[in-house]
Amino acid sequence: MEQKKIEKLKARIENISVELELNRNNKGSIQNDMDLFTERADKEFLLNKRGVNVRLSGNNKYYWGHQFSIFRKNIEKYGTSHFKAINGSEISFHRYSINEKYSQYSNDLWRFDNAEEMKGFVKGYNSMCWILELKEKGLQ
Protein backbone atom coordinates (compact mmCIF):
# COMPACT_ATOMS: atom_id res chain seq x y z
CA MET A 1 0.00 0.00 0.00
CA GLU A 2 1.49 3.33 -0.99
CA GLN A 3 2.30 5.98 1.61
CA LYS A 4 -0.30 8.51 0.35
CA LYS A 5 -3.10 5.99 0.78
CA ILE A 6 -1.86 5.08 4.26
CA GLU A 7 -1.81 8.73 5.32
CA LYS A 8 -5.28 9.27 3.87
CA LEU A 9 -6.66 6.28 5.82
CA LYS A 10 -5.01 7.47 9.05
CA ALA A 11 -6.44 10.97 8.58
CA ARG A 12 -9.95 9.59 8.00
CA ILE A 13 -9.69 7.39 11.10
CA GLU A 14 -8.71 10.44 13.14
CA ASN A 15 -11.60 12.47 11.69
CA ILE A 16 -14.06 9.71 12.52
CA SER A 17 -12.75 9.51 16.09
CA VAL A 18 -13.21 13.26 16.53
CA GLU A 19 -16.69 13.09 15.02
CA LEU A 20 -17.67 10.23 17.33
CA GLU A 21 -16.42 12.19 20.35
CA LEU A 22 -18.48 15.20 19.30
CA ASN A 23 -21.55 12.98 18.80
CA ARG A 24 -21.05 11.49 22.24
CA ASN A 25 -21.04 14.93 23.84
CA ASN A 26 -24.00 16.17 21.78
CA LYS A 27 -26.02 12.93 21.98
CA GLY A 28 -25.90 12.33 18.21
CA SER A 29 -27.99 9.74 16.40
CA ILE A 30 -27.22 6.11 17.15
CA GLN A 31 -27.48 5.07 13.49
CA ASN A 32 -24.94 7.69 12.44
CA ASP A 33 -22.60 6.52 15.20
CA MET A 34 -22.92 2.90 14.08
CA ASP A 35 -22.09 3.87 10.51
CA LEU A 36 -19.03 5.76 11.74
CA PHE A 37 -17.89 2.85 13.94
CA THR A 38 -18.22 0.49 11.00
CA GLU A 39 -16.33 2.81 8.66
CA ARG A 40 -13.54 3.30 11.21
CA ALA A 41 -13.26 -0.47 11.76
CA ASP A 42 -13.00 -1.06 8.01
CA LYS A 43 -10.31 1.62 7.60
CA GLU A 44 -8.31 0.25 10.55
CA PHE A 45 -8.64 -3.23 9.09
CA LEU A 46 -7.12 -2.05 5.80
CA LEU A 47 -4.16 -0.58 7.69
CA ASN A 48 -3.72 -3.66 9.86
CA LYS A 49 -3.92 -6.04 6.89
CA ARG A 50 -0.94 -4.53 5.07
CA GLY A 51 1.46 -7.33 4.15
CA VAL A 52 -0.99 -10.06 5.18
CA ASN A 53 -1.34 -12.43 2.25
CA VAL A 54 -3.72 -14.78 4.00
CA ARG A 55 -7.47 -14.58 3.59
CA LEU A 56 -9.13 -12.92 6.56
CA SER A 57 -12.92 -13.06 6.45
CA GLY A 58 -15.96 -13.46 8.62
CA ASN A 59 -16.55 -12.10 12.08
CA ASN A 60 -12.93 -12.60 13.15
CA LYS A 61 -11.24 -10.65 10.36
CA TYR A 62 -10.94 -7.48 12.46
CA TYR A 63 -9.54 -9.48 15.38
CA TRP A 64 -6.87 -11.15 13.25
CA GLY A 65 -5.99 -7.89 11.49
CA HIS A 66 -5.43 -6.35 14.92
CA GLN A 67 -3.35 -9.35 16.05
CA PHE A 68 -1.07 -9.01 13.00
CA SER A 69 -0.67 -5.30 13.73
CA ILE A 70 0.28 -5.97 17.36
CA PHE A 71 2.69 -8.70 16.19
CA ARG A 72 4.53 -6.19 14.00
CA LYS A 73 4.91 -3.80 16.95
CA ASN A 74 6.15 -6.60 19.19
CA ILE A 75 8.74 -7.70 16.60
CA GLU A 76 10.05 -4.11 16.49
CA LYS A 77 10.33 -4.07 20.27
CA TYR A 78 11.50 -7.60 21.14
CA GLY A 79 12.88 -9.02 17.91
CA THR A 80 12.98 -12.71 17.02
CA SER A 81 15.20 -15.66 17.84
CA HIS A 82 17.18 -14.94 14.65
CA PHE A 83 17.30 -11.15 14.61
CA LYS A 84 17.54 -8.56 17.38
CA ALA A 85 14.74 -6.32 16.06
CA ILE A 86 13.12 -5.89 12.67
CA ASN A 87 11.18 -3.02 11.19
CA GLY A 88 7.65 -4.36 11.64
CA SER A 89 6.30 -2.60 8.57
CA GLU A 90 8.51 -4.84 6.41
CA ILE A 91 7.12 -8.13 7.73
CA SER A 92 4.77 -10.12 5.52
CA PHE A 93 2.47 -12.99 6.36
CA HIS A 94 1.90 -15.79 3.88
CA ARG A 95 0.05 -19.08 4.05
CA TYR A 96 3.11 -21.06 5.09
CA SER A 97 5.50 -18.45 6.46
CA ILE A 98 6.21 -15.13 8.06
CA ASN A 99 8.87 -13.34 6.05
CA GLU A 100 11.27 -10.47 6.60
CA LYS A 101 10.21 -8.58 3.46
CA TYR A 102 7.03 -8.37 1.40
CA SER A 103 7.87 -11.38 -0.74
CA GLN A 104 7.22 -14.95 0.29
CA TYR A 105 10.64 -15.76 -1.20
CA SER A 106 12.59 -13.49 1.16
CA ASN A 107 14.13 -14.67 4.45
CA ASP A 108 11.73 -16.74 6.50
CA LEU A 109 11.35 -15.74 10.11
CA TRP A 110 9.11 -18.77 10.76
CA ARG A 111 7.57 -21.56 8.68
CA PHE A 112 4.22 -23.26 9.25
CA ASP A 113 2.13 -26.13 7.91
CA ASN A 114 -0.93 -23.94 7.32
CA ALA A 115 -2.40 -20.49 7.95
CA GLU A 116 -4.20 -21.56 11.13
CA GLU A 117 -0.92 -22.66 12.69
CA MET A 118 0.58 -19.28 11.79
CA LYS A 119 -2.36 -17.43 13.38
CA GLY A 120 -1.94 -19.47 16.55
CA PHE A 121 1.76 -18.60 16.66
CA VAL A 122 1.02 -14.88 16.18
CA LYS A 123 -1.56 -14.93 18.97
CA GLY A 124 0.78 -16.84 21.30
CA TYR A 125 3.70 -14.49 20.59
CA ASN A 126 1.48 -11.48 21.32
CA SER A 127 0.28 -13.05 24.58
CA MET A 128 3.86 -13.72 25.66
CA CYS A 129 4.83 -10.12 24.91
CA TRP A 130 1.82 -8.88 26.91
CA ILE A 131 3.00 -10.92 29.91
CA LEU A 132 6.52 -9.47 29.54
CA GLU A 133 5.10 -5.94 29.49
CA LEU A 134 3.05 -6.63 32.63
CA LYS A 135 6.16 -7.94 34.39
CA GLU A 136 8.16 -4.88 33.31
CA LYS A 137 5.47 -2.66 34.85
CA GLY A 138 5.42 -4.77 38.01
CA LEU A 139 1.75 -5.68 37.55
CA GLN A 140 2.32 -9.42 37.62
Wavefront OBJ file of the C-alpha trace (Angstrom):
o trace
v 0.000 0.000 0.000
v 1.489 3.328 -0.987
v 2.297 5.983 1.609
v -0.298 8.506 0.351
v -3.097 5.994 0.777
v -1.858 5.085 4.261
v -1.806 8.732 5.316
v -5.280 9.271 3.874
v -6.656 6.276 5.815
v -5.014 7.472 9.048
v -6.438 10.966 8.581
v -9.947 9.593 7.996
v -9.694 7.393 11.101
v -8.709 10.441 13.136
v -11.601 12.470 11.686
v -14.059 9.713 12.517
v -12.749 9.512 16.088
v -13.210 13.265 16.526
v -16.686 13.093 15.020
v -17.672 10.228 17.332
v -16.420 12.187 20.346
v -18.483 15.200 19.300
v -21.547 12.982 18.799
v -21.049 11.493 22.242
v -21.036 14.933 23.839
v -24.002 16.166 21.780
v -26.025 12.930 21.979
v -25.903 12.330 18.212
v -27.993 9.739 16.402
v -27.224 6.108 17.147
v -27.476 5.069 13.493
v -24.938 7.695 12.442
v -22.603 6.517 15.203
v -22.915 2.895 14.082
v -22.094 3.869 10.512
v -19.032 5.762 11.739
v -17.894 2.853 13.938
v -18.224 0.490 10.997
v -16.331 2.806 8.659
v -13.541 3.296 11.215
v -13.261 -0.468 11.764
v -13.000 -1.056 8.006
v -10.307 1.622 7.597
v -8.309 0.255 10.553
v -8.635 -3.233 9.087
v -7.123 -2.051 5.797
v -4.159 -0.575 7.690
v -3.719 -3.664 9.856
v -3.919 -6.041 6.886
v -0.943 -4.535 5.069
v 1.463 -7.328 4.145
v -0.991 -10.056 5.175
v -1.340 -12.432 2.247
v -3.722 -14.783 4.004
v -7.468 -14.578 3.585
v -9.131 -12.915 6.556
v -12.918 -13.057 6.454
v -15.964 -13.463 8.617
v -16.548 -12.103 12.085
v -12.931 -12.599 13.151
v -11.241 -10.647 10.363
v -10.938 -7.481 12.465
v -9.545 -9.482 15.383
v -6.874 -11.149 13.248
v -5.992 -7.893 11.493
v -5.426 -6.347 14.916
v -3.350 -9.353 16.052
v -1.069 -9.009 13.001
v -0.669 -5.298 13.726
v 0.278 -5.974 17.356
v 2.687 -8.700 16.186
v 4.532 -6.193 14.005
v 4.914 -3.800 16.951
v 6.149 -6.603 19.187
v 8.736 -7.698 16.603
v 10.048 -4.114 16.486
v 10.330 -4.074 20.270
v 11.496 -7.602 21.144
v 12.885 -9.017 17.910
v 12.985 -12.709 17.017
v 15.195 -15.656 17.835
v 17.179 -14.941 14.650
v 17.295 -11.145 14.610
v 17.538 -8.561 17.381
v 14.743 -6.321 16.060
v 13.119 -5.894 12.666
v 11.178 -3.021 11.187
v 7.646 -4.364 11.643
v 6.305 -2.603 8.568
v 8.507 -4.845 6.407
v 7.124 -8.129 7.730
v 4.773 -10.115 5.516
v 2.474 -12.990 6.363
v 1.896 -15.795 3.884
v 0.046 -19.078 4.046
v 3.111 -21.064 5.094
v 5.499 -18.455 6.455
v 6.206 -15.126 8.062
v 8.872 -13.340 6.048
v 11.271 -10.467 6.603
v 10.209 -8.584 3.464
v 7.027 -8.366 1.403
v 7.869 -11.378 -0.739
v 7.225 -14.954 0.291
v 10.635 -15.759 -1.195
v 12.591 -13.488 1.165
v 14.128 -14.669 4.446
v 11.726 -16.741 6.497
v 11.350 -15.736 10.107
v 9.115 -18.766 10.765
v 7.568 -21.559 8.676
v 4.216 -23.264 9.248
v 2.132 -26.126 7.905
v -0.926 -23.939 7.318
v -2.404 -20.493 7.952
v -4.202 -21.562 11.135
v -0.915 -22.664 12.690
v 0.579 -19.277 11.792
v -2.357 -17.429 13.375
v -1.935 -19.466 16.550
v 1.758 -18.597 16.662
v 1.020 -14.883 16.181
v -1.557 -14.932 18.969
v 0.784 -16.836 21.300
v 3.698 -14.485 20.590
v 1.476 -11.484 21.320
v 0.279 -13.054 24.579
v 3.857 -13.719 25.662
v 4.831 -10.119 24.914
v 1.822 -8.876 26.912
v 2.999 -10.920 29.910
v 6.517 -9.471 29.536
v 5.095 -5.939 29.494
v 3.049 -6.629 32.631
v 6.158 -7.944 34.392
v 8.157 -4.885 33.314
v 5.474 -2.655 34.847
v 5.417 -4.775 38.008
v 1.753 -5.677 37.551
v 2.316 -9.424 37.624
l 1 2 3 4 5 6 7 8 9 10 11 12 13 14 15 16 17 18 19 20 21 22 23 24 25 26 27 28 29 30 31 32 33 34 35 36 37 38 39 40 41 42 43 44 45 46 47 48 49 50 51 52 53 54 55 56 57 58 59 60 61 62 63 64 65 66 67 68 69 70 71 72 73 74 75 76 77 78 79 80 81 82 83 84 85 86 87 88 89 90 91 92 93 94 95 96 97 98 99 100 101 102 103 104 105 106 107 108 109 110 111 112 113 114 115 116 117 118 119 120 121 122 123 124 125 126 127 128 129 130 131 132 133 134 135 136 137 138 139 140
